[in-house]
Every structure is written in C-alpha cells, then in structure tokens.
Amino acid sequence: VIKAHGSSNARAIYNAIKQTSHMVENNVTEIIETTVRDMKKTDGGQE
C-alpha cells in the first residue's frame, strides 16, 4: 500500500506514484505473497 495524505503537495504525490511504479516493475506483491506462503509451509501452518 502506498499512501499519500490529503495535505500532500505535488512532489509527495509524484514520489508516491514513482514508488508504486517501482513496486509494480519489481513484482513486490508477488514476492510478498510467495514469501508468506513459504513461511506458512515452513512453520507447518495451513494456507
């Protein structure tokens, strides 16, 4: 989740968009999903 507050200026919004783009390009969501799934398997938890 990338969050910019209501009082954010143009630079803050630009940086939030830039950060979001970087995360999408680097498949961050998929990496987090895989890591959590692997942790559950390692800990003996259920998916």
Residue frames as a rotation matrix with the C-alpha (Angstrom) as fourth column:
VAL 1
0.586 0.810 0.000 0.00
0.810 -0.586 0.000 0.00
0.000 0.000 -1.000 0.00
ILE 2
-0.690 -0.680 0.248 1.32
0.683 -0.725 -0.089 3.38
0.240 0.108 0.965 -0.99
LYS 3
0.383 0.862 -0.334 -0.40
0.924 -0.363 0.122 6.23
-0.016 -0.355 -0.935 0.80
ALA 4
-0.757 -0.462 0.462 -0.25
0.447 -0.882 -0.150 9.97
0.477 0.093 0.874 0.30
HIS 5
-0.410 0.597 -0.690 -2.14
0.772 -0.176 -0.611 12.10
-0.486 -0.783 -0.389 2.79
GLY 6
0.503 0.782 0.367 -4.66
0.862 -0.425 -0.276 14.78
-0.060 0.456 -0.888 1.86
SER 7
0.839 -0.221 -0.497 -2.20
-0.076 -0.952 0.295 17.55
-0.538 -0.210 -0.816 2.67
SER 8
0.054 -0.863 0.503 0.46
0.666 0.406 0.625 16.10
-0.744 0.301 0.597 0.34
ASN 9
0.191 -0.082 -0.978 1.96
-0.516 -0.856 -0.029 18.52
-0.835 0.510 -0.206 -2.14
ALA 10
0.796 0.152 -0.586 2.68
-0.606 0.230 -0.762 17.78
0.019 0.961 0.275 -5.81
ARG 11
-0.189 -0.950 -0.247 6.15
-0.858 0.282 -0.430 16.43
0.478 0.131 -0.868 -5.03
ALA 12
-0.548 0.042 0.836 4.76
-0.623 0.646 -0.441 13.97
-0.558 -0.762 -0.328 -2.47
ILE 13
0.566 0.807 0.171 2.15
-0.408 0.454 -0.792 12.72
-0.716 0.379 0.586 -4.95
TYR 14
0.540 -0.467 -0.700 4.81
-0.758 0.092 -0.646 12.38
0.366 0.879 -0.304 -7.64
ASN 15
-0.533 -0.825 0.188 7.01
-0.816 0.443 -0.373 10.35
0.224 -0.352 -0.909 -5.29
ALA 16
-0.169 0.567 0.806 4.08
-0.516 0.646 -0.563 8.11
-0.840 -0.511 0.183 -4.26
ILE 17
0.839 0.468 -0.279 3.35
-0.453 0.315 -0.834 7.37
-0.302 0.826 0.476 -7.93
LYS 18
0.187 -0.872 -0.452 7.04
-0.829 0.107 -0.550 6.76
0.528 0.477 -0.703 -8.61
GLN 19
-0.599 -0.380 0.705 7.27
-0.752 0.569 -0.332 4.35
-0.275 -0.729 -0.626 -5.65
THR 20
0.321 0.811 0.489 4.16
-0.428 0.585 -0.689 2.50
-0.845 0.011 0.534 -6.84
SER 21
0.777 -0.086 -0.624 5.63
-0.610 0.145 -0.779 2.14
0.158 0.986 0.060 -10.32
HIS 22
-0.281 -0.960 -0.010 8.88
-0.881 0.262 -0.394 0.80
0.381 -0.102 -0.919 -8.87
MET 23
-0.425 0.180 0.887 6.99
-0.608 0.669 -0.427 -1.76
-0.670 -0.721 -0.175 -6.78
VAL 24
0.697 0.715 0.050 4.95
-0.399 0.444 -0.802 -2.95
-0.596 0.540 0.595 -9.78
GLU 25
0.537 -0.565 -0.626 8.03
-0.733 0.055 -0.678 -3.23
0.417 0.823 -0.385 -12.01
ASN 26
-0.537 -0.841 0.063 9.79
-0.726 0.423 -0.541 -5.32
0.429 -0.337 -0.838 -9.35
ASN 27
-0.020 0.638 -0.770 6.82
-0.101 0.765 0.636 -7.63
0.995 0.090 0.049 -8.62
VAL 28
-0.772 -0.336 0.540 6.80
-0.512 -0.176 -0.841 -6.72
0.378 -0.925 -0.037 -4.93
THR 29
0.120 0.903 0.413 3.26
-0.990 0.139 -0.016 -8.04
-0.072 -0.407 0.911 -4.39
GLU 30
0.712 0.123 -0.692 4.14
-0.350 0.916 -0.197 -11.44
0.610 0.382 0.695 -5.83
ILE 31
-0.342 -0.913 -0.221 7.35
-0.089 0.266 -0.960 -11.60
0.935 -0.308 -0.173 -3.78
ILE 32
-0.587 0.211 0.782 5.44
-0.806 -0.237 -0.542 -10.86
0.071 -0.948 0.310 -0.58
GLU 33
0.510 0.859 -0.042 2.80
-0.858 0.512 0.049 -13.46
0.064 0.011 0.998 -1.45
THR 34
0.468 -0.415 -0.781 5.41
-0.117 0.846 -0.520 -16.14
0.876 0.335 0.347 -2.15
THR 35
-0.610 -0.760 0.225 7.38
-0.279 -0.059 -0.958 -15.32
0.742 -0.647 -0.176 0.99
VAL 36
-0.280 0.594 0.754 4.31
-0.954 -0.085 -0.287 -15.51
-0.106 -0.800 0.591 3.22
ARG 37
0.724 0.553 -0.413 3.22
-0.623 0.781 -0.045 -18.78
0.297 0.290 0.910 1.59
ASP 38
0.116 -0.780 -0.614 6.69
-0.017 0.617 -0.787 -20.26
0.993 0.102 0.058 2.10
MET 39
-0.694 -0.334 0.638 6.74
-0.585 -0.256 -0.770 -19.11
0.420 -0.907 -0.018 5.73
LYS 40
0.241 0.869 0.433 3.41
-0.966 0.258 0.020 -20.84
-0.095 -0.423 0.901 6.36
LYS 41
0.728 -0.019 -0.685 4.75
-0.260 0.917 -0.302 -24.07
0.634 0.398 0.663 4.85
THR 42
-0.302 -0.945 -0.128 7.94
-0.087 0.161 -0.983 -23.85
0.949 -0.286 -0.130 6.91
ASP 43
-0.698 0.081 0.711 6.03
-0.701 -0.282 -0.655 -23.16
0.147 -0.956 0.254 10.12
GLY 44
-0.942 0.335 -0.023 3.61
0.336 0.936 -0.103 -26.01
-0.013 -0.105 -0.994 9.45
GLY 45
-0.495 0.790 -0.361 0.68
-0.280 -0.539 -0.795 -23.66
-0.822 -0.293 0.488 9.03
GLN 46
-0.145 0.555 0.819 -2.15
0.828 0.522 -0.207 -24.10
-0.542 0.648 -0.535 6.62
GLU 47
-0.972 -0.168 0.164 -2.78
0.234 -0.742 0.628 -21.90
0.016 0.649 0.761 3.62
